[in-house]
Amino acid sequence: MSIRNKSDLKSYQSKRDFTRTAEPKNNQIKREKKTNKKFVIQKHEASHLHYDFRLQIGNVLASWAVPKGMPLKVGEKRLAIMTEDHPLSYATFEGTIPQGEYGGGTVMVWDHGTFKNIKKEKNKPVSLKQSLANGQIEVELAGSKLHGRFALIKYNKKEKNEENNKWLLIKMHDQPGTLRCQTNQRSALTGRTMSQIKKESSIKG
């Protein structure tokens, strides 16, 4: 079984020097017992600009790097590379990771909110953990920018090795009016731009 299926933060912690980065080390918030789980989409200006899509599964944020951003049109597909699990407290992280550190660059909370697990098989709900293990996740997002249904489907689902981290992120069909997207480039958390976040992080550093 992979590290991420164990909901283990050892991989996340081993990649970071917390004396240099302000990223959270652990789950510093209590897990909330709600049907609707948290999601966050973070714009990440690292060596290459990309978006990090994170879903609360168990007591961590399962995470995918999406180089071209979220698909917005029905049927649109994006490559999504699964990365290490992140702590739940990462959902509110915004700032600049120092250059030379893992993921060095500026991070913005581009969107955040809650989601519902909508995956079913034979009209029966499939748990998020089982969906992750099966390599097919279906969720309905309710964010400040995005409302709609999205699927994550793993390439070569029969391959169980840790290197098999390529997924497809797909915009699913919705009833009219359920997709609401604002393409503004300000933080959904603080209203700041990337340049403001970078400047303020530099002052604090």
MONORLIN-V923365 format. One record per residue. N is the residue number from 0. RES is the residue in three letters. OMEGA is omega as a letter, one per 40 degrees, with the letter a starting at -180 (NA if undefined). Layout:
((N | RES | OMEGA) (N | RES | OMEGA))
This chain:
((0 | MET | a) (1 | SER | i) (2 | ILE | a) (3 | ARG | i) (4 | ASN | i) (5 | LYS | a) (6 | SER | a) (7 | ASP | a) (8 | LEU | a) (9 | LYS | i) (10 | SER | i) (11 | TYR | a) (12 | GLN | a) (13 | SER | a) (14 | LYS | a) (15 | ARG | i) (16 | ASP | a) (17 | PHE | i) (18 | THR | a) (19 | ARG | a) (20 | THR | a) (21 | ALA | i) (22 | GLU | a) (23 | PRO | a) (24 | LYS | a) (25 | ASN | i) (26 | ASN | a) (27 | GLN | i) (28 | ILE | i) (29 | LYS | i) (30 | ARG | a) (31 | GLU | a) (32 | LYS | i) (33 | LYS | i) (34 | THR | i) (35 | ASN | a) (36 | LYS | a) (37 | LYS | i) (38 | PHE | i) (39 | VAL | i) (40 | ILE | a) (41 | GLN | i) (42 | LYS | a) (43 | HIS | a) (44 | GLU | a) (45 | ALA | i) (46 | SER | i) (47 | HIS | i) (48 | LEU | i) (49 | HIS | i) (50 | TYR | i) (51 | ASP | a) (52 | PHE | a) (53 | ARG | i) (54 | LEU | i) (55 | GLN | i) (56 | ILE | a) (57 | GLY | a) (58 | ASN | i) (59 | VAL | i) (60 | LEU | i) (61 | ALA | a) (62 | SER | i) (63 | TRP | i) (64 | ALA | a) (65 | VAL | a) (66 | PRO | a) (67 | LYS | i) (68 | GLY | a) (69 | MET | i) (70 | PRO | a) (71 | LEU | i) (72 | LYS | a) (73 | VAL | i) (74 | GLY | i) (75 | GLU | a) (76 | LYS | i) (77 | ARG | i) (78 | LEU | i) (79 | ALA | a) (80 | ILE | a) (81 | MET | i) (82 | THR | a) (83 | GLU | i) (84 | ASP | i) (85 | HIS | i) (86 | PRO | i) (87 | LEU | a) (88 | SER | i) (89 | TYR | a) (90 | ALA | i) (91 | THR | a) (92 | PHE | i) (93 | GLU | a) (94 | GLY | a) (95 | THR | i) (96 | ILE | a) (97 | PRO | i) (98 | GLN | a) (99 | GLY | i) (100 | GLU | i) (101 | TYR | a) (102 | GLY | a) (103 | GLY | a) (104 | GLY | a) (105 | THR | a) (106 | VAL | i) (107 | MET | i) (108 | VAL | a) (109 | TRP | i) (110 | ASP | i) (111 | HIS | a) (112 | GLY | i) (113 | THR | i) (114 | PHE | i) (115 | LYS | i) (116 | ASN | a) (117 | ILE | a) (118 | LYS | i) (119 | LYS | i) (120 | GLU | a) (121 | LYS | i) (122 | ASN | i) (123 | LYS | i) (124 | PRO | i) (125 | VAL | a) (126 | SER | i) (127 | LEU | a) (128 | LYS | i) (129 | GLN | i) (130 | SER | i) (131 | LEU | i) (132 | ALA | a) (133 | ASN | a) (134 | GLY | i) (135 | GLN | a) (136 | ILE | i) (137 | GLU | a) (138 | VAL | i) (139 | GLU | a) (140 | LEU | i) (141 | ALA | a) (142 | GLY | i) (143 | SER | i) (144 | LYS | a) (145 | LEU | i) (146 | HIS | i) (147 | GLY | a) (148 | ARG | a) (149 | PHE | i) (150 | ALA | i) (151 | LEU | a) (152 | ILE | a) (153 | LYS | i) (154 | TYR | i) (155 | ASN | a) (156 | LYS | a) (157 | LYS | i) (158 | GLU | a) (159 | LYS | a) (160 | ASN | a) (161 | GLU | a) (162 | GLU | a) (163 | ASN | a) (164 | ASN | a) (165 | LYS | i) (166 | TRP | i) (167 | LEU | i) (168 | LEU | a) (169 | ILE | i) (170 | LYS | a) (171 | MET | i) (172 | HIS | i) (173 | ASP | i) (174 | GLN | a) (175 | PRO | i) (176 | GLY | a) (177 | THR | i) (178 | LEU | i) (179 | ARG | a) (180 | CYS | i) (181 | GLN | a) (182 | THR | i) (183 | ASN | a) (184 | GLN | i) (185 | ARG | i) (186 | SER | i) (187 | ALA | a) (188 | LEU | a) (189 | THR | a) (190 | GLY | a) (191 | ARG | i) (192 | THR | i) (193 | MET | a) (194 | SER | i) (195 | GLN | i) (196 | ILE | a) (197 | LYS | a) (198 | LYS | a) (199 | GLU | i) (200 | SER | a) (201 | SER | i) (202 | ILE | a) (203 | LYS | a) (204 | GLY | NA))
